Amino acid sequence: MSSLIDRMVRASKLDVNLYEEVEADKGAMGQAVAVVVLSSVASGIGSIGILGISGLITGTLFSLVGWIIWAFLIYIIGTKLLPEPQTKSDMGELLRTIGFSSSPGIIRIVGIIPFLGAIASIVASVWMLVAMIVAVRQALDYKSTWRAIGVCVIAYVIVLVVIYGFVFGLMGLSSPF
């Protein structure tokens, strides 16, 4: 079994073989969870100056829940609504590959340095999205990268609507959706 750090580096380098490896490795679920937690904690540390310690705790919890919801949505959209003829996958495969696509999020820890937070967040977000597309393409056995992009975008829009609806509900405001 490959080390966690080695796998995170390979995931960050967008190594398609890594995504195939963790897709097939049922024992990699713990590592995938660790990647999501590490990426979330790095984001929380990077935002302590703005959100304080509560941002670290809630950010980690929201990231874990978001990871599961996003994987579920990608599973439904990718295997039921937009499959290719060879598409076969299960939730475990998607959770593992999508979990590792969070690897570039570690750089968000740089956000603790004034003026670098926004830059680190933008770079990490774009890098993580590209890694997510690679992960989805591999996990769903797509030949088309465009199909993987479409599945990720559709799922992302749904997640945003749900998150904003939840946040607005917590704040007692009417949702803009």
RAHU-V887796 format. One line per field, one symbol per residue. ss: DSSP state (a for helix, b for strand, c for the rest). phi: phi as a letter, one per 20 degrees, with the letter a starting at -180 (. if undefined). A space follows every 10 residues. Layout:
BEGIN
ss: ???
phi: ???
END
This chain:
BEGIN
ss: cccaaaaaaa aacccaaaaa aaaacaaaaa aaaaaaaaaa aaaaaacaaa aaaaaaaaaa aaaaaaaaaa aaaaaaaaaa accccccccc aaaaaaaaaa ccaaaaaaaa aaccccaaaa aaaaaaaaaa aaaaaaaaac ccccaaaaaa aaaaaaaaaa aaaaaaaaaa ccccccc
phi: .ffffgffff ffemffffff fffeeffeff ffffffffff fgffffdgfe dmffffffff ffffffffff ffffffffdd ecfegefbac ffffffffgf fegffgffff gfegmegfff ffgfffffff ffffffgffe lfeefffffg fffffffffg ffffffffff emdfffe
END
